């Protein structure tokens, strides 16, 4: 599990510097709710998660909603003091961990708690991540009635031996049933896939794509496996028990995925994300990529409000103890300088189709842009129209282009 970033110590009451409130009333707001519980801890995962049975009173699933309500109260006070008391919440995302390790009635109750404290936009997008083996029709119906609009299903692969390497416990044969229940409940369906798992063949990857695309899916996220230090998989790779993912294999699988998505009517809008239309994109993730304002609730959650980034204590016990003491659970923060915000804007926008206006780049960057076109990394016609539109090869080289473009930031 990665260490928390370093930064200044925030005040115990969670108050924000005056700069965070500048223009706050005109900005939208997204909410992220981190649910740290999992049935098992997957070998590749370095997220802030805990098996549910490891946590005692005060930090358990039974205490989660009441603890979260305390942070909701704190956030509304802090946001009101920063000049954004009546901001419309445009997206809510429950992530983890496995949010659906909580009873459906608890997630519905958290939505009630949020409504009691925030003004939700009429078309608010409400998403929860879920593992296939935690869902049934009744559970999904409860979420739909509570105002959830989409479920992001952790499919990862359709191939049993790949799932076993990832320590995923669900039965891949259950995916079509769960997908059907989600769509019958009137919710949007997003599937999460991972490619590049040690031992995954090209045919295995094609099989996973075929299964995913056969389920009336609205949105797919496909991420290359990253072997993180400190994880079980990281230790196995270090010992030589598993091979490190091969960069050429990852690139091949990305190209296969993009071709399969396009053939099925899903189009890329961010390097690792495809959707059937602009309406089925993940608006919550778009808020992150646009460096919008979001408040992250729960153990280890990160927030960004008006150029101030802050983060909570990671362990559920430390998080809950601070809230029970009437203190903010935030243990660190960073007030971002203008140059840092500009670098991050470029880093994020360059991964999104036509999100980075060329006239917003630093002086002298036009030469770099022409070079990218000559290298086949940017669409030349789009550049003529002032748009930054990576080609397929350019998406694979997005980090390379960002490194060059950020050199032009003053």
C-alpha positions as CSV (number, residue, x, y, z in Angstrom):
1,X,0.0,0.0,0.0
2,X,1.6,3.3,-1.1
3,X,2.6,5.9,1.5
4,X,0.6,9.0,1.9
5,X,2.0,12.1,0.2
6,X,3.9,14.7,2.2
7,X,2.4,18.1,2.8
8,X,1.5,20.7,5.4
9,X,-0.6,19.8,8.4
10,X,-4.2,21.1,8.0
11,X,-6.1,22.7,10.8
12,X,-8.0,20.3,13.1
13,X,-11.3,21.9,12.1
14,X,-10.6,21.1,8.4
15,X,-11.0,24.8,7.3
16,X,-9.6,25.7,3.9
17,X,-7.4,28.7,3.0
18,X,-9.3,31.7,1.6
19,X,-8.0,31.0,-1.9
20,X,-10.1,27.9,-2.1
21,X,-13.3,29.9,-1.9
22,X,-12.5,32.2,-4.8
23,X,-15.2,31.6,-7.4
24,X,-16.6,28.6,-5.4
25,X,-20.2,29.5,-5.9
26,X,-20.0,29.1,-9.6
27,X,-18.2,25.7,-9.6
28,X,-19.9,22.4,-9.5
29,X,-19.0,19.7,-7.0
30,X,-18.3,16.0,-7.1
31,X,-18.3,13.6,-4.1
32,X,-16.2,10.5,-3.8
33,X,-17.1,7.9,-1.0
34,X,-14.4,5.5,-0.2
35,X,-15.6,2.1,1.2
36,X,-12.4,0.3,2.3
37,X,-13.8,-3.2,2.8
38,X,-13.1,-6.3,0.6
39,X,-13.8,-10.0,0.9
40,X,-10.1,-10.8,0.0
41,X,-7.2,-8.5,-0.8
42,X,-6.2,-9.1,-4.4
43,X,-2.5,-9.7,-5.0
44,X,-2.1,-6.8,-7.5
45,X,-4.0,-4.2,-5.5
46,X,-2.3,-1.4,-3.7
47,X,-5.5,0.6,-2.9
48,X,-6.4,1.4,0.7
49,X,-8.5,-1.7,1.4
50,X,-8.9,-4.1,4.3
51,X,-10.7,-7.5,4.6
52,X,-13.9,-6.7,6.4
53,X,-13.1,-9.1,9.3
54,X,-9.8,-7.4,10.1
55,X,-11.5,-4.3,11.5
56,X,-13.0,-4.1,15.0
57,X,-15.6,-1.9,16.7
58,X,-15.4,1.7,15.5
59,X,-13.9,0.9,12.2
60,X,-16.2,-2.0,11.1
61,X,-18.9,-2.1,8.4
62,X,-21.5,-1.7,11.1
63,X,-20.0,1.7,12.1
64,X,-19.3,3.0,8.7
65,X,-22.5,5.0,7.9
66,X,-22.5,6.9,11.2
67,X,-18.8,7.7,10.9
68,X,-19.3,8.9,7.3
69,X,-22.2,11.1,8.4
70,X,-19.8,13.0,10.7
71,X,-17.5,13.7,7.8
72,X,-20.5,14.8,5.7
73,X,-21.4,17.3,8.4
74,X,-17.8,18.6,8.6
75,X,-17.7,19.0,4.8
76,X,-20.8,21.0,4.6
77,X,-19.6,23.4,7.3
78,X,-16.2,23.8,5.6
79,X,-17.6,24.3,2.1
80,X,-20.1,26.9,3.5
81,X,-17.2,28.8,5.1
82,X,-15.4,28.7,1.7
83,X,-18.4,30.3,0.0
84,X,-19.9,27.3,-1.7
85,X,-22.9,26.4,0.6
86,X,-25.4,25.8,-2.2
87,X,-23.2,24.2,-4.9
88,X,-24.9,21.6,-6.9
89,X,-23.4,18.1,-6.7
90,X,-23.1,16.8,-10.2
91,X,-21.5,13.4,-9.6
92,X,-21.2,10.9,-6.7
93,X,-18.9,7.9,-6.9
94,X,-18.7,5.0,-4.4
95,X,-15.3,3.3,-4.7
96,X,-13.1,1.0,-2.8
97,X,-12.5,-1.5,-1.8
98,X,-15.8,-3.1,-2.6
99,X,-18.7,-0.7,-1.8
100,X,-21.1,-3.6,-2.3
101,X,-19.6,-5.4,0.7
102,X,-22.0,-3.1,2.6
103,X,-25.7,-4.0,2.6
104,X,-27.7,-2.3,-0.2
105,X,-29.8,-0.6,2.5
106,X,-26.6,0.9,4.0
107,X,-25.6,2.4,0.6
108,X,-29.1,3.6,0.1
109,X,-28.9,5.2,3.6
110,X,-25.7,7.0,2.7
111,X,-27.4,8.4,-0.3
112,X,-30.2,9.7,2.1
113,X,-27.5,11.2,4.3
114,X,-25.9,13.0,1.3
115,X,-29.3,14.3,0.1
116,X,-30.0,15.7,3.6
117,X,-26.8,17.8,3.4
118,X,-26.2,18.6,-0.3
119,X,-28.2,19.9,-3.2
120,X,-28.0,17.3,-6.0
121,X,-28.2,18.3,-9.6
122,X,-31.4,17.0,-11.3
123,X,-29.2,14.8,-13.6
124,X,-26.7,13.8,-10.9
125,X,-24.6,10.8,-11.9
126,X,-24.4,8.2,-9.0
127,X,-22.0,5.3,-9.6
128,X,-20.9,2.4,-7.4
129,X,-18.1,0.0,-8.1
130,X,-19.1,-3.6,-7.4
131,X,-17.8,-7.1,-7.6
132,X,-20.0,-9.5,-9.6
133,X,-20.3,-12.0,-6.7
134,X,-21.8,-9.3,-4.3
135,X,-24.9,-8.5,-6.5
136,X,-28.3,-10.0,-7.1
137,X,-31.5,-8.6,-8.6
138,X,-32.8,-7.4,-5.2
139,X,-29.6,-5.6,-4.3
140,X,-29.5,-3.9,-7.6
141,X,-33.2,-2.9,-7.4
142,X,-32.5,-1.3,-4.0
143,X,-29.6,0.8,-5.5
144,X,-31.8,1.9,-8.4
145,X,-34.6,3.0,-6.0
146,X,-32.0,5.0,-4.0
147,X,-30.9,7.0,-7.0
148,X,-27.9,5.2,-8.3
149,X,-27.6,5.6,-12.0
150,X,-24.7,3.3,-13.0
151,X,-22.8,0.3,-11.7
152,X,-19.1,-0.2,-12.5
153,X,-18.6,-3.9,-12.5
154,X,-15.1,-5.3,-11.7
155,X,-15.0,-8.0,-14.4
156,X,-11.2,-7.8,-15.0
157,X,-11.2,-10.9,-17.2
158,X,-13.4,-13.7,-18.5
159,X,-10.7,-16.3,-18.2
160,X,-10.5,-18.3,-15.0
161,X,-6.7,-18.7,-14.9
162,X,-6.2,-15.0,-15.4
163,X,-8.6,-14.2,-12.6
164,X,-6.8,-16.7,-10.3
165,X,-3.5,-15.0,-11.0
166,X,-5.2,-11.7,-10.0
167,X,-6.7,-13.3,-6.9
168,X,-10.2,-12.4,-8.1
169,X,-12.8,-14.7,-6.5
170,X,-15.9,-14.2,-8.7
171,X,-17.2,-16.7,-11.2
172,X,-16.7,-15.3,-14.7
173,X,-19.8,-17.3,-15.9
174,X,-21.9,-15.0,-13.7
175,X,-21.0,-11.8,-15.6
176,X,-23.9,-12.1,-18.2
177,X,-26.5,-12.6,-15.5
178,X,-25.3,-9.6,-13.5
179,X,-25.0,-7.4,-16.5
180,X,-28.6,-8.4,-17.4
181,X,-29.9,-7.6,-13.9
182,X,-28.2,-4.2,-14.0
183,X,-29.7,-3.2,-17.4
184,X,-33.2,-4.5,-16.4
185,X,-33.0,-2.2,-13.4
186,X,-32.6,0.7,-15.7
187,X,-29.0,1.4,-14.7
188,X,-26.0,2.1,-17.0
189,X,-23.4,-0.7,-17.1
190,X,-19.7,-0.1,-17.0
191,X,-17.2,-2.9,-17.1
192,X,-13.6,-2.7,-15.8
193,X,-11.0,-4.9,-17.5
194,X,-7.3,-5.5,-16.9
195,X,-4.9,-6.6,-19.5
196,X,-1.3,-7.8,-19.3
197,X,-1.7,-10.2,-16.4
198,X,1.2,-12.7,-16.3
199,X,0.1,-15.8,-18.3
200,X,-2.6,-14.0,-20.2
201,X,-2.4,-14.9,-23.9
202,X,-3.6,-12.8,-26.8
203,X,-6.5,-15.2,-27.2
204,X,-7.3,-14.9,-23.5
205,X,-7.6,-11.1,-23.9
206,X,-9.7,-11.4,-27.0
207,X,-12.0,-13.7,-25.1
208,X,-12.4,-11.2,-22.3
209,X,-13.2,-8.4,-24.8
210,X,-15.7,-10.6,-26.6
211,X,-17.6,-11.5,-23.4
212,X,-17.5,-7.8,-22.2
213,X,-18.8,-6.5,-25.5
214,X,-21.6,-9.1,-25.7
215,X,-23.4,-7.7,-22.6
216,X,-25.1,-4.5,-23.8
217,X,-22.4,-2.6,-22.1
218,X,-22.5,1.3,-22.0
219,X,-18.9,1.9,-21.0
220,X,-15.6,0.0,-20.6
221,X,-12.5,0.9,-18.8
222,X,-9.4,-1.2,-19.8
223,X,-6.2,-0.7,-17.8
224,X,-2.9,-2.3,-18.3
225,X,-1.7,-4.2,-15.3
226,X,0.8,-2.3,-13.2
227,X,2.9,-4.3,-10.8
228,X,3.1,-2.2,-7.7
229,X,5.8,-2.5,-5.1
230,X,4.6,-3.7,-1.7
231,X,1.9,-5.9,-3.1
232,X,1.8,-9.7,-3.1
233,X,2.2,-9.7,-6.9
234,X,5.1,-7.3,-6.7
235,X,6.9,-9.7,-4.3
236,X,6.2,-12.6,-6.7
237,X,7.6,-10.7,-9.6
238,X,10.7,-9.7,-7.6
239,X,11.3,-13.3,-6.7
240,X,10.9,-14.5,-10.3
241,X,7.7,-16.5,-9.6
242,X,5.8,-14.3,-12.1
243,X,7.2,-12.4,-15.1
244,X,6.9,-8.6,-15.3
245,X,4.3,-7.5,-17.9
246,X,5.9,-7.0,-21.3
247,X,5.5,-3.5,-22.8
248,X,5.1,-4.8,-26.4
249,X,2.5,-7.2,-25.3
250,X,0.6,-4.4,-23.5
251,X,0.7,-2.2,-26.6
252,X,-0.6,-5.1,-28.7
253,X,-3.4,-5.7,-26.3
254,X,-4.4,-2.0,-26.2
255,X,-4.6,-1.9,-30.0
256,X,-6.7,-5.1,-30.0
257,X,-9.0,-3.6,-27.4
258,X,-9.4,-0.3,-29.3
259,X,-10.3,-2.2,-32.6
260,X,-12.8,-4.4,-30.8
261,X,-14.4,-1.5,-29.0
262,X,-14.8,0.5,-32.2
263,X,-16.3,-2.4,-34.1
264,X,-18.8,-2.8,-31.3
265,X,-19.8,0.9,-31.3
266,X,-17.8,2.1,-28.3
267,X,-15.4,5.0,-28.9
268,X,-12.5,6.2,-26.9
269,X,-12.8,9.5,-25.0
270,X,-9.9,9.0,-22.6
271,X,-6.8,6.8,-23.1
272,X,-8.2,3.9,-21.0
273,X,-12.0,4.5,-21.4
274,X,-14.5,3.9,-24.1
275,X,-18.3,4.6,-24.2
276,X,-21.2,4.2,-26.5
277,X,-21.9,8.0,-26.6
278,X,-21.0,11.3,-24.9
279,X,-24.0,10.6,-22.6
280,X,-22.5,7.4,-21.3
281,X,-19.1,8.7,-20.4
282,X,-18.2,8.6,-16.7
283,X,-18.8,12.3,-15.7
284,X,-17.2,11.7,-12.3
285,X,-13.9,10.7,-13.8
286,X,-14.2,13.6,-16.2
287,X,-14.4,15.8,-13.2
288,X,-11.0,14.4,-11.9
289,X,-9.4,14.8,-15.3
290,X,-10.6,18.4,-15.5
291,X,-9.2,19.2,-12.1
292,X,-12.7,20.2,-10.9
293,X,-13.7,20.3,-7.2
294,X,-14.4,17.1,-5.4
295,X,-14.6,16.1,-1.8
296,X,-13.4,12.6,-0.9
297,X,-15.0,10.9,2.1
298,X,-13.7,7.9,4.0
299,X,-10.4,6.4,5.1
300,X,-7.5,7.6,2.9
301,X,-9.7,9.6,0.5
302,X,-8.3,12.5,-1.3
303,X,-10.0,15.8,-2.1
304,X,-9.4,18.8,-4.3
305,X,-11.2,22.1,-3.6
306,X,-10.2,25.3,-5.3
307,X,-6.6,24.4,-5.9
308,X,-6.2,22.8,-2.4
309,X,-5.5,19.1,-2.3
310,X,-6.0,17.3,1.0
311,X,-6.1,13.7,2.2
312,X,-7.5,11.7,5.1
313,X,-5.9,9.3,7.5
314,X,-5.7,5.9,5.8
315,X,-6.6,3.4,8.4
316,X,-10.3,3.2,9.2
317,X,-9.6,3.3,12.9
318,X,-7.5,6.5,12.6
319,X,-10.2,8.0,10.3
320,X,-13.0,7.2,12.7
321,X,-11.1,8.2,15.9
322,X,-10.5,11.7,14.5
323,X,-14.2,12.1,13.5
324,X,-15.4,10.9,16.9
325,X,-13.1,13.5,18.5
326,X,-14.8,16.2,16.5
327,X,-11.7,16.7,14.3
328,X,-11.2,16.6,10.6
329,X,-9.9,13.3,9.3
330,X,-7.5,15.2,7.0
331,X,-3.9,14.6,7.9
332,X,-2.1,16.5,5.1
333,X,-2.7,19.1,2.4
334,X,-1.1,21.0,-0.4
335,X,-1.9,24.4,-1.8
336,X,-1.1,24.0,-5.5
337,X,0.9,26.7,-7.1
338,X,-0.3,28.1,-10.5
339,X,2.5,26.4,-12.4
340,X,1.7,23.0,-10.8
341,X,-2.0,23.4,-11.7
342,X,-1.1,24.2,-15.3
343,X,1.2,21.1,-15.5
344,X,-1.5,18.9,-14.1
345,X,-4.1,20.4,-16.5
346,X,-1.9,19.5,-19.5
347,X,-1.1,16.0,-18.0
348,X,-4.8,15.2,-17.6
349,X,-6.3,16.9,-20.7
350,X,-3.8,15.4,-23.1
351,X,-5.3,12.0,-22.3
352,X,-8.8,13.1,-23.4
353,X,-10.0,13.4,-26.9
354,X,-10.0,17.1,-28.0
355,X,-9.9,18.3,-24.4
356,X,-6.6,20.3,-24.6
357,X,-7.0,23.5,-26.7
358,X,-3.8,24.1,-28.6
359,X,-4.0,27.9,-28.0
360,X,-3.9,27.2,-24.2
361,X,-0.4,25.8,-24.4
362,X,2.8,27.7,-23.6
363,X,4.8,29.9,-26.1
364,X,6.9,27.8,-28.4
365,X,4.8,24.6,-28.1
366,X,3.6,24.9,-31.7
367,X,6.9,23.4,-32.8
368,X,6.4,20.4,-30.6
369,X,2.8,20.0,-31.9
370,X,4.0,20.0,-35.5
371,X,6.6,17.3,-34.5
372,X,3.9,15.2,-33.0
373,X,1.9,15.4,-36.2
374,X,4.9,14.3,-38.2
375,X,5.5,11.4,-35.9
376,X,1.9,10.3,-36.4
377,X,1.0,10.9,-32.8
378,X,-1.6,13.7,-33.4
379,X,-4.4,14.0,-36.0
380,X,-3.2,16.7,-38.4
381,X,-6.7,17.8,-39.4
382,X,-7.7,18.2,-35.7
383,X,-4.5,20.2,-35.1
384,X,-5.5,22.5,-38.0
385,X,-8.8,23.1,-36.1
386,X,-6.9,23.9,-32.9
387,X,-7.6,20.5,-31.2
388,X,-5.3,18.0,-29.5
389,X,-6.5,14.7,-30.8
390,X,-4.1,11.8,-30.3
391,X,-4.0,9.0,-32.8
392,X,-4.0,5.4,-31.7
393,X,-0.2,5.5,-31.6
394,X,-0.4,8.9,-29.8
395,X,-2.5,7.4,-27.0
396,X,0.2,4.9,-26.4
397,X,2.7,7.7,-26.3
398,X,0.6,10.2,-24.3
399,X,3.1,10.4,-21.4
400,X,5.9,11.2,-23.9
401,X,3.9,14.1,-25.4
402,X,3.1,15.4,-21.9
403,X,6.7,15.5,-20.9
404,X,7.5,17.7,-23.8
405,X,4.5,20.0,-23.5
406,X,5.1,20.7,-19.8
407,X,8.5,22.0,-20.6
408,X,6.7,25.1,-22.0
409,X,4.9,25.9,-18.8
410,X,6.2,29.1,-17.3
